[in-house]
Amino acid sequence: MAHHPAVSGKDGDVRLAVRAQPGAKVSQVIGMHGDRLRIAIHAPPVDGKANAALCAFVAEWLGVPKRAVTLGAGESSRDKRLDVAADLALVLARVAPFAASP
């Protein structure tokens, strides 16, 4: 099976390491930031709005229900771990185009 530095875990219990960029003009996956997937989020970093928007955006991006993506770590940090209840292969397939440059 393919490997990606930002993804770990197993089917149904996938961990996604991300670097959030709140307050962006548009929510989108930008690329890599070290071993983390860099994601711009439109919501401001106020009262957990950016965290909620990040989870919702990632769920939509992966094509899974919103309840399938939760914040596992990094509530007040830009570096976060998202817990995703999805197939590992699905998550790897979505992040594969954003592989770190050699």
Backbone hydrogen bonds, N-H to C=O, Kabsch-Sander energy under -0.5 kcal/mol:
donor,donor_aa,acceptor,acceptor_aa,energy
7,V,4,H,-1.7
8,S,15,R,-2.1
10,K,13,D,-1.5
12,G,86,A,-2.8
13,D,10,K,-2.5
14,V,84,V,-2.7
15,R,8,S,-3.2
16,L,82,L,-2.8
17,A,6,A,-2.9
17,A,15,R,-0.5
18,V,16,L,-0.5
18,V,80,K,-2.5
19,R,37,L,-2.5
20,A,18,V,-0.5
20,A,78,R,-3.1
21,Q,39,I,-2.2
23,G,41,I,-0.6
23,G,43,A,-2.2
24,A,21,Q,-0.6
24,A,41,I,-2.5
28,Q,40,A,-1.9
30,I,28,Q,-0.5
30,I,38,R,-2.7
31,G,38,R,-1.3
33,H,36,R,-3.0
36,R,33,H,-1.3
37,L,17,A,-2.6
38,R,31,G,-3.4
38,R,36,R,-0.5
39,I,19,R,-2.3
39,I,37,L,-0.5
40,A,28,Q,-2.8
41,I,21,Q,-2.3
46,V,44,P,-2.0
49,K,46,V,-2.2
50,A,44,P,-0.7
52,A,48,G,-2.3
53,A,49,K,-2.4
54,L,50,A,-2.5
55,C,51,N,-2.3
56,A,52,A,-2.2
57,F,53,A,-2.7
58,V,54,L,-2.7
59,A,55,C,-2.2
60,E,56,A,-2.2
61,W,57,F,-2.8
62,L,58,V,-2.4
63,G,59,A,-1.3
64,V,59,A,-2.5
68,A,65,P,-2.0
69,V,66,K,-1.6
70,T,68,A,-0.5
70,T,83,D,-2.5
72,G,70,T,-0.7
72,G,81,R,-3.0
73,A,81,R,-1.5
77,S,74,G,-1.4
80,K,18,V,-2.7
80,K,78,R,-0.6
81,R,73,A,-2.4
82,L,16,L,-2.9
83,D,70,T,-3.0
84,V,14,V,-3.3
84,V,82,L,-0.5
85,A,68,A,-2.8
86,A,84,V,-1.4
91,V,87,D,-1.7
92,L,88,L,-2.6
93,A,89,A,-2.2
94,R,90,L,-1.7
95,V,91,V,-2.0
96,A,92,L,-1.5
98,F,95,V,-2.1
99,A,96,A,-1.3
